Amino acid sequence: MSETRLEKYKKYRQSINEFKSINNEPESIKERNSSIVSDKMNTTSTLPLEEVLGKIDNQEVEAAPKRLITKKYITIGCICLLGVLLIVGIIIFAVYAFGGK
């Protein structure tokens, strides 16, 4: 436990480097060469700012889509209408039955 964390990982990194240097098979060499970033591979595909802003400005604001009356809305409307008519009917019946003179 007298070994510090830095010393431990220093030894670990050295052992990995030794393993890489020992491993000189054709497959490992090919993999190592393919992982090297060169100027040809180090390109970005960014768009110019003017082109991006131009596309945003050219987009027209679309109007909100019109609401369609669906079967669900018709059913809810009919149930609400029947409920209101039932309440009105009960009130009219109560006025006549209990003497609203």
Stockholm file with secondary structure:
# STOCKHOLM 1.0

chainA/1-101         MSETRLEKYKKYRQSINEFKSINNEPESIKERNSSIVSDKMNTTSTLPLEEVLGKIDNQEVEAAPKRLITKKYITIGCICLLGVLLIVGIIIFAVYAFGGK
#=GR chainA/1-101 SS CCSCHHHHHHHHHHHHHHHHHHCCCHHHHHHHHHHSCCTTTCCCCCCCHHHHHHHHHHCCCCCCCCCCCCHHHHHHHHHHHHHHHHHHHHHHHHHHHTTCC
#=GC SS_cons         CCSCHHHHHHHHHHHHHHHHHHCCCHHHHHHHHHHSCCTTTCCCCCCCHHHHHHHHHHCCCCCCCCCCCCHHHHHHHHHHHHHHHHHHHHHHHHHHHTTCC
//
